[in-house]
Amino acid sequence: MKRSNVYYGWFVAFACFLGATVVFGVSYSFGVFFDRMLVEFGRSRGETSLIFGVQTFVMYVGAAVVGGFVDRYGTRPLLLASMGFLAVGLGGLALSTSFLQVLLFYGVVTSLGLSVVYVVAFATVPRWFERRRGFAGGLASSGTGVGMLVATPAASALIVAVGWRWTYGAFLLAALAMLAVAAALVADSPRRLDVNADVEFDGGAPVEREAMPWRTQFRETVAVARTPAFLLVLFGWVFIYASLYVVFAHLVVYTADAGLGRGVGVLGLTLVGAATSVARLGIGGVADRLGRTRVFVACSATMGLSTVVLAATESAAAVFAFALVYGTAYGGNGALLSPLTADLFGAENINVVFGLVSVSFAISGLLAPPSAGLAYDVFASYAPAFAVSGALGVLGAAMVGVAARLTTDA
């Protein structure tokens, strides 16, 4: 291929950035749609939160399965397939007329498409970078914050103008355009493109193994999944991200109920996205020097502690302060997801292992938002949900720290 002075891994990182923008723009903007669906379908908060819970569950369980297909068939063909799922899912959502149809098209079909994009966006970068893995991962994953930063206020404005259904239709067009660019740029690894990777890897890019039989790949993945370190990371992430899904699903209705106004919640989510984007660009590089695991644990604990404090907020200024602190901590946390996975469990089967550990998001996403909604239905307050999910986040951060010690000592 034609040689360039710019290492091609940065083009891949940009493609992954676009993918992350799509995934989390579509997913994490749900809180803006939540109150409209409450009114239209007349369900309880616990039931309506199930839409987001199912969407998250299917996306991350799908990621655990998709990882093997990405390893076998490549990133570009799978990204193109994801566009088909999103066209059916978001297109059907725009035409939906019942709660069950929303569950099907958004909770299942759209989520299957997002699961493919998620694995490609987060698990491809470690194959292109070693020396600057944290920074490159932060660059790619900063699409998470950009997706929130753009999608949340855009959805709020579009819902007023055209309604929530056609807002999802607009999201579909934007997603397809961005994924088309990502598919054109993405590549599996330096060796697949015959790229000189000496700038990142001592001795050049690692030699890739030939595609292994499904049974062999399954056996190797199970061997990793049965280790104490993997189980600690899996359940640690379940606890860490409980607060994330509670905040993203309920912050807007929380601020409306507290008399602060719906707009405070929308702006709060936007600030989370802005802080996350900036933090992912900066913290990834810092983590390369200070230690990726150490920074991940510190950021995760901060997410939990700030959510505990959110339970006592009584002003818009306090909500905004929470959003900036939480978004910054989440930015550092999210920037290091795939680098941490590669550091702890190796990069050879990164797509499969990362997809498997991402089942933690499925568990947390399925249980946390409906549980918070149920807690509100029982206590007429979000304070218990914020306090409990935040405390679980601190516990989860400690579990990841223990897992890192186990892999270091092994």
HELIX and SHEET records of a PDB file:
HELIX    1   1 GLY A    9  TYR A   28  1                                  20    
HELIX    2   2 PHE A   30  PHE A   41  1                                  12    
HELIX    3   3 ARG A   45  TYR A   73  1                                  29    
HELIX    4   4 THR A   75  ALA A   94  1                                  20    
HELIX    5   5 PHE A   99  VAL A  102  1                                   4    
HELIX    6   6 LEU A  103  THR A  110  3                                   8    
HELIX    7   7 SER A  111  ALA A  123  1                                  13    
HELIX    8   8 VAL A  125  ARG A  127  5                                   3    
HELIX    9   9 ARG A  133  SER A  141  1                                   9    
HELIX   10  10 GLY A  143  VAL A  162  1                                  20    
HELIX   11  11 TRP A  164  LEU A  185  1                                  22    
HELIX   12  12 PRO A  190  LEU A  193  1                                   4    
HELIX   13  13 TRP A  214  ALA A  225  1                                  12    
HELIX   14  14 PRO A  228  ILE A  240  1                                  13    
HELIX   15  15 ALA A  242  ASP A  257  1                                  16    
HELIX   16  16 ARG A  262  LEU A  290  1                                  29    
HELIX   17  17 ARG A  292  LEU A  310  1                                  19    
HELIX   18  18 ALA A  316  ALA A  335  1                                  20    
HELIX   19  19 LEU A  337  PHE A  345  1                                   9    
HELIX   20  20 ILE A  350  VAL A  357  1                                   8    
HELIX   21  21 VAL A  359  PHE A  379  1                                  21    
HELIX   22  22 ALA A  383  ASP A  409  1                                  27    
END                                                                             
